[in-house]
Each structure stands twice: as C-alpha cells, then as structure tokens.
C-alpha cells in the first residue's frame, strides 16, 4: 500500500469553486477560467501515489501549482475536491483533531525559506514539533539533539537561527522535521534558496540520510537537475495539472509531450552549448606564405608555445611548436611542412560542450574547432570551464 | 428654494436621544456603576497612598536604578530621572505626580488587558476586524473632551471617571498594533507552526505573540502616552494630579504655576516613554 495516495485532487482559489471545476471538465484552460470567472486554478485533478521509502519529486515552473499541491497534501490549504490518503486514511475528510494528530505523528514539512522561529534557539526550534505534543522536556531535548547531530549541527544548540548561514539554517529545518520521526517528509523547494554549491551538498546529504532513514519524501523543486539527482520518480506539473510521471530515465528518454521535451532539453547548458559558443579566435600562420621565423615571431608576440597552421583557404593543416620552430630557424629551414605536426584534435563546431570536456581533459594541445576542413577557432581548457561555470546554475525560472 | 430640499425632515434629535440613552444607562446600570466606582476608587486611593507612603528619595533612587539597567547601563536616563523627579519634588508637586502616575498606570494596565485580547480577536477574524476598526476610528477621532461627559454621568467626578475616559481614548493603539503585529507574522512561520500540528492557542502563544511582541510593545507605548495626555484632560472632571494644577493655573491665569506643572508632566512623559521603549528594544 502506498504511504501517500492522492486522487483527483483539485484546488481552485476564489468563489463558486465547484462550478469552476465543471468548467475545467468542459476543457477550459487555466487562463480562460481566470478570464471568465476570476478564479485561479491552483491544482487540477492531480493523482499520484508515493511508496514507502521513495523520494517522489514534483517539478514545475513557478505558477505550475506545485507549492499548492504540497500544501494540499497536509491540508495547509483546503482542497476543493479530491482525496488525500496517508497510510490509507483519508486526510481530506478528517476533523481538525485527527488532522492535527496526523500532522504531528506522520507528516513533517521543510520550507523553502526555512521558516525557523527567530525567537527560539536552534535546539528549541528542533524541539518544536515535540513540544506541542507535550513530550516531556528531557525526552524531546534528547530527540531534538539527536536530529541536530544527524544533520551535523550538534555544536550549535544554543545559537539563534539568524546567526547561522542559509545552508545551516536549512539543516535546522530538516532536523526540526526529523525530530518527531515522521513517516513522511514534505519538502517544499527546500534547497532552492541556497546557493548552488551548498545546494549540491545538501542534496548529497539528503541522499545519504535517506539511505539510512528510509523516509517517504515528497520533494518540490523547479530545478530539473535537482529532480534528476534526488527523485526515484518525478512528476512534471504545468498549469496545475500533472503532465507526466516517471522515473528520471523515462522523463529524459520518453518525454510525454512537447512541454516535457522542452523542459528536459533546456535543462543542462553543457548539453546546449556547443564548440562554437566557447571557441576563441585562433592565432595562425599560413603554410603557403610563412616560414618558421614568422611562426616564431607570432608565438613570441602572443606569448604562446604553439601555433596553428592553415593554408590560404584556411583549411587546417596542423600546428608547429615554438621549440621546433626555433630549431628550424637555427638550421635555416624555410618550409613549415618540415616541422608541421598533425596530431591535433579536431571537433566539429556543433559538438556539445559536455563531450568537449572529456576530450580536452586528455589533451595537452588546444582543440581546434572546424567546419569541414576549415578552421573556425580553438578551445582552450579554461574556456570550457568558464563556459560551464559562467552560465552558472541552470535555473528554469529564468 | 434649494434650501427647502435640505429641510425635507425636521432636525433629528440626536443630542436629545443620546441624553435619553445615557440617562437610561446611568439609571439602569447604576447597580453596576456605583459599586464599581466605590471599589475602584478605593483601590486607586490605596495605590496612591501606598506610593506616597514611600519616601520620595527611595522612589527616585529606584527609578534611577531601573533606568540605569533598562538602558543597558547607560547613565543618561538615570541622571535625567534623578534631576527631573527631584525638580518636581522641589516644586512641591510630588503628591500630584504620584496621583497622575497612579492614573496613568492603572489606565494603561486596563487598556492593555482589554486591548491585547481585542487585537488578537481582530487578527483572527475578518468580521471582527470589520466591526472593530470603525469603532476604533470613532474612539480616536472623537474629541477627547466628549468622553468626559458620559464618564461624569456614569461615575460622577474624581479618579474613576478619569480612568474611564482614558481607557476609551488610550486603548485603540494597543488593539491596532496587536492586530497588525499578528497579521504581520510571516505566512511561512504560521504554516510551519500549523504543519507540525499546533493547536490554535499553541500557534498564538508559541509563535504569533512572540513574533508580534515588538509591534505590540510599540502600541502599548502609544497607549501609555495617550493615557498620560488624557489624564491631564480628565482633571476637568476632578481627576487629581498635575493636570489639575495646570487647569487651576489656567483658570486663575497663573502663568508660572501652570508652566511648572506642565514641565512636571513633560518630565513624567519622557521617563515613561523611555522606559516603555527600552523594555521593547531590550526584548529584541
């Protein structure tokens, strides 16, 4: 039996929400409904189930309804229609008291902006969930300490949240959620407010933690990379509806429609950027007109130790090194063909940056970018890294 | 001709009706007002007398010490308190000072006791907010003197009607700021509290009120200041204190005495204001 099962869950914000649902049934789009009724469709007939120990990621752009959906799961937002089963019990039909009980014992939430209580210390924050259940002080402090220990914050018990960095604050958020040992963790863009390096670190840590604790995790994100790293399965949302549910592999390989395909395609810049985006203008000598002296002079002027050799049609011939050119000059050799080396790596201008990264890693010389035989540019190692880093994290909200 | 348009009904007897209602209230609830006046009057007299029984030197020293510690061991307010209070004593206004202080203290405490829960109610219910907001507007914009009239009707003259009038005049800021403070608590914190299964009162006491504390304290500071200003006006209906000195100086055109009594009020106002402000910043 799945731990979380969501059936036909809908949320419409506004008046006469039931009627709006009928309009949805008639096939009107979210924007048409907004125009006609002034109501906003938050979530439209979402159905999915999450098994025990699974990380289920819900991904979508901002406004796709993912944050509404996760709040429907613990009823921070009241659903307009549909059911939420936690361990088989229908949350949507529960009275306040039973709902509180489920929230206290089974569901914990981690928030995008951490939502730590600034007037409480780290320890008191972590204790909160147990405190409101009236767990005796010693016991709840012990559990809270254990949870903080688990996320590596055992030494910060009596600090105020404001004194900690973002990453550490979110660890506290995680510890607070883990302290009452819930079955389900609801994580609402939990790592989105962190900077990229810390985010990766937290993702890794969550994976490590998950290996031992085996919680059922519902994770919301707008970042496909994050979804692919964390998710056992991923649900993609658009305009309040779930467009596709599948394993990361399935989402990437068999996108259900154009929307998913576009989403997936845009995700990684290293897959979009090609050689021509990061190449530089090369220094060259013309084999038909220049000899070793010119080559040497150019290299000296540019401060480089090798130079590419082309012919008058700019077809790439190879390269010469400064050492060889010097020898050739001393021996009074005039023809560059004598010292030409041809073992240069060539890539087509449309080669993906991802692939170039592997090539250039093993290469001691610059990589030449060509179209047919013609030299277009060169790529030096630094440019690949700059190309990857310079574009930064791929944020799909942008 | 156009004038007649406006005269389509004769003058509505609002003033007369108000009097009828007030009379009715007075006579109907006299069983409530009279003992209230008596017991409350006794209590206030007792408080004033208790404070007067303490030698002024001791009070000045205590105030100065409190000022010193409350401002984070700075001398400014402490020195000001010593000099200011001594000056009031020196001018022979000590008794009046204590009377005024008692009035302000009790009016403020009552305002807070009433205002904070009403503010909480407003923050929790849109309907309550819609009903209470215009009442607060009314209370604050009606000239303060007007409250003196029903106060006299209900409670006669003296300290108790003074308190009653101050209460009406000074409570709104506490209500408004409490409402505002709670509504300003970030949505995510409220959600966090709910997501962990807090009950309504747990949410209120463990998250909302602590988060709203600074704002509520700012409201209380306003309330205390308004109570002080009203206590002066209330001297017109026989409330004792520095205000009465100002009033009698006015009636007799004694510029000097009026000025000195006025200075006394200013000194008291500054000390109370700094005290309530520092309690606030200290808690942050």
Interface residues (C-beta under 8 A of the other chain):
Chain A: X71 X74 X76 X100 X101 X102 X103 X104 X105 X107 X108 X109 X111 X112 X113 X115 X117 X118 X119 X128 X129 X131 X132 X133 X176 X180 X186
Chain B: X186 X188 X189 X191 X192 X193 X194 X195 X196 X197 X198 X199 X202 X206 X207 X210 X211 X213
